[in-house]
Amino acid sequence: MISAVAYYVAGVLDRESMVSIVDSLCESASFRPGDRVQTLRGSTSGVVVRVLDDGRIAWR
């Protein structure tokens, strides 16, 4: 997402494309226990243990 915004600021990417990319990344996903997850930077990964009432996930 950060690179899409940076490309827009640099003038390489048009506004509609940047908004589309950011919107698609902001859509909420439906996680279930056992799903594999990874941080945005890819530095940490794990498995969903449970989904909390407020939509956050507990993962290990």
NULODREN-987212 format. One line per field, with one value per atom (N, C-alpha, C): residue in one letter; residue number from 1; atom name; x, y, z. Coordinates in pm, 1 decimal, m for minus. Each point is the difference from the previous one (the first is absolute). Layout:
BEGIN
type: A;...
seq: NUM;...
atom: CA;...
x: X;...
y: Y;...
z: Z;...
***
This chain:
BEGIN
type: M;M;M;I;I;I;S;S;S;A;A;A;V;V;V;A;A;A;Y;Y;Y;Y;Y;Y;V;V;V;A;A;A;G;G;G;V;V;V;L;L;L;D;D;D;R;R;R;E;E;E;S;S;S;M;M;M;V;V;V;S;S;S;I;I;I;V;V;V;D;D;D;S;S;S;L;L;L;C;C;C;E;E;E;S;S;S;A;A;A;S;S;S;F;F;F;R;R;R;P;P;P;G;G;G;D;D;D;R;R;R;V;V;V;Q;Q;Q;T;T;T;L;L;L;R;R;R;G;G;G;S;S;S;T;T;T;S;S;S;G;G;G;V;V;V;V;V;V;V;V;V;R;R;R;V;V;V;L;L;L;D;D;D;D;D;D;G;G;G;R;R;R;I;I;I;A;A;A;W;W;W;R;R;R
seq: 1;1;1;2;2;2;3;3;3;4;4;4;5;5;5;6;6;6;7;7;7;8;8;8;9;9;9;10;10;10;11;11;11;12;12;12;13;13;13;14;14;14;15;15;15;16;16;16;17;17;17;18;18;18;19;19;19;20;20;20;21;21;21;22;22;22;23;23;23;24;24;24;25;25;25;26;26;26;27;27;27;28;28;28;29;29;29;30;30;30;31;31;31;32;32;32;33;33;33;34;34;34;35;35;35;36;36;36;37;37;37;38;38;38;39;39;39;40;40;40;41;41;41;42;42;42;43;43;43;44;44;44;45;45;45;46;46;46;47;47;47;48;48;48;49;49;49;50;50;50;51;51;51;52;52;52;53;53;53;54;54;54;55;55;55;56;56;56;57;57;57;58;58;58;59;59;59;60;60;60
atom: N;CA;C;N;CA;C;N;CA;C;N;CA;C;N;CA;C;N;CA;C;N;CA;C;N;CA;C;N;CA;C;N;CA;C;N;CA;C;N;CA;C;N;CA;C;N;CA;C;N;CA;C;N;CA;C;N;CA;C;N;CA;C;N;CA;C;N;CA;C;N;CA;C;N;CA;C;N;CA;C;N;CA;C;N;CA;C;N;CA;C;N;CA;C;N;CA;C;N;CA;C;N;CA;C;N;CA;C;N;CA;C;N;CA;C;N;CA;C;N;CA;C;N;CA;C;N;CA;C;N;CA;C;N;CA;C;N;CA;C;N;CA;C;N;CA;C;N;CA;C;N;CA;C;N;CA;C;N;CA;C;N;CA;C;N;CA;C;N;CA;C;N;CA;C;N;CA;C;N;CA;C;N;CA;C;N;CA;C;N;CA;C;N;CA;C;N;CA;C;N;CA;C;N;CA;C;N;CA;C
x: 82.6;m82.6;87.9;106.0;87.5;61.4;39.3;60.8;m100.9;m127.7;m102.7;m17.4;m2.0;m12.3;123.8;116.9;124.9;2.1;m44.9;m6.5;m96.5;m111.3;m96.8;62.9;67.6;63.5;107.9;72.4;106.0;m55.9;m130.8;m60.5;3.8;40.9;9.6;m134.2;m81.6;m127.7;m114.0;m107.1;m113.2;m82.8;m81.4;m76.8;m94.4;m71.1;m97.7;67.0;116.1;72.6;47.0;51.5;47.8;m114.9;m114.9;m116.0;m47.6;0.3;m41.4;91.8;128.9;97.2;m19.6;m11.1;m16.7;m132.2;m108.4;m129.9;4.7;65.4;5.1;78.4;100.2;78.0;m73.6;m97.0;m73.6;m125.5;m35.1;m117.3;23.4;m105.1;19.5;m5.4;83.0;7.6;m75.8;m41.2;m68.7;95.0;65.3;93.9;m71.2;51.2;m50.9;118.4;m22.3;109.6;62.1;131.5;74.2;51.6;m51.8;48.7;142.0;82.8;136.2;m2.1;75.7;6.5;145.4;20.0;133.8;m11.6;98.1;m1.3;18.5;m36.5;10.3;141.7;97.6;139.3;52.9;m74.5;41.5;104.4;25.3;104.6;m43.9;m131.2;m52.5;m121.5;m10.3;m117.6;m47.1;m121.6;m54.8;m133.9;m73.9;m130.0;m102.4;m119.3;m107.3;m45.2;m1.5;m45.1;m149.4;m42.5;m142.5;m26.0;m124.3;m42.9;m72.8;45.0;m58.0;m129.7;m82.0;m130.8;8.8;109.1;12.9;64.5;24.4;54.1;149.4;69.2;143.9;19.6;122.2;28.8;109.2;m9.5;107.2;73.6;129.5;77.0;131.7;57.0;124.3;96.1
y: m117.3;117.3;124.8;m2.2;116.8;30.3;m102.8;24.8;54.8;m42.1;54.1;149.5;40.4;142.1;76.0;m59.1;64.7;18.9;m99.3;13.1;110.1;12.1;106.3;136.2;15.4;126.6;35.8;m100.6;23.0;27.8;m21.6;27.4;m116.1;m117.4;m118.0;m71.5;8.8;m71.6;101.2;m26.1;91.8;m23.0;99.0;m2.7;m119.0;m29.8;m109.2;m134.6;m22.6;m125.2;m9.5;111.8;1.0;m26.1;64.9;m19.0;m144.9;m57.9;m139.3;m95.5;23.2;m85.4;11.0;122.7;21.2;m60.1;20.3;m57.0;m152.1;m62.8;m146.6;m54.0;74.0;m43.6;23.8;89.8;33.0;m84.6;m81.4;m85.9;m97.6;m27.4;m91.1;m144.5;m78.8;m141.1;m81.9;m115.9;m87.4;m114.2;15.7;m99.6;m103.6;m121.4;m109.1;m66.3;m62.2;m72.4;m100.6;m0.9;m90.0;67.3;120.0;73.7;48.1;m7.8;50.8;149.6;77.5;145.3;45.4;121.5;55.7;151.5;63.6;145.1;62.3;127.8;66.5;m1.3;15.2;m2.5;m141.6;m97.3;m139.1;m47.3;80.5;m36.0;m104.9;m11.6;m94.6;m70.1;m128.6;m74.0;m91.6;m50.8;m87.4;m55.5;m49.2;m62.8;66.5;26.1;59.3;m100.3;43.8;m84.8;21.6;129.1;30.9;141.7;27.1;133.5;62.8;118.1;68.4;70.8;33.4;62.3;130.8;75.4;129.7;m9.8;m121.7;m19.9;m25.1;26.8;m28.8;m150.0;m43.7;m143.4;m27.4;m114.4;m48.8;m103.5;18.3;m91.9;m33.7;m110.1;m46.8;m36.6
z: 0.0;0.0;0.0;75.8;8.2;m135.3;m74.0;m130.2;m99.6;9.0;m88.8;24.9;126.2;33.4;m46.3;19.0;m42.8;m151.6;m75.3;m145.8;m40.8;72.9;m28.3;26.1;113.8;34.8;m102.2;m48.8;m98.6;m139.9;m18.1;m129.6;m96.7;46.4;m86.5;m11.2;103.4;7.8;5.5;m77.7;3.8;127.1;33.2;125.0;7.9;m107.1;1.6;28.8;m59.2;23.9;144.3;52.8;138.3;96.6;m22.0;86.8;m7.1;m118.3;m17.4;77.2;m6.4;70.5;151.3;50.9;143.6;48.1;m76.6;37.4;6.5;m97.3;m0.9;119.0;44.4;116.0;131.1;m0.5;122.4;19.2;m98.0;15.4;114.0;73.4;111.8;m48.5;57.4;m35.8;103.2;m37.9;95.1;37.4;113.5;47.6;85.7;m4.5;83.6;68.0;114.8;66.1;m96.0;m1.6;m88.1;m126.2;m33.4;m117.4;24.4;m103.5;9.5;m27.2;79.0;m14.7;m0.8;m51.9;m8.8;13.7;63.5;12.1;m137.8;m14.1;m129.3;m55.2;84.2;m46.7;m20.3;46.7;m18.1;98.9;103.8;95.0;101.5;21.6;96.9;m58.4;26.1;m46.5;111.1;m14.1;102.4;m41.8;99.2;m23.2;91.7;m52.1;78.4;105.4;126.4;109.8;23.5;2.2;13.9;m49.0;m34.6;m41.4;118.2;40.9;114.3;m39.6;96.7;m25.3;m76.5;18.3;m66.4;m138.0;m48.7;m133.8;m5.0;110.6;2.3;2.7;m31.7;5.6;101.4;63.4;86.4;m82.7;m14.5;m83.0;67.4;m44.8;61.2;m111.0
***
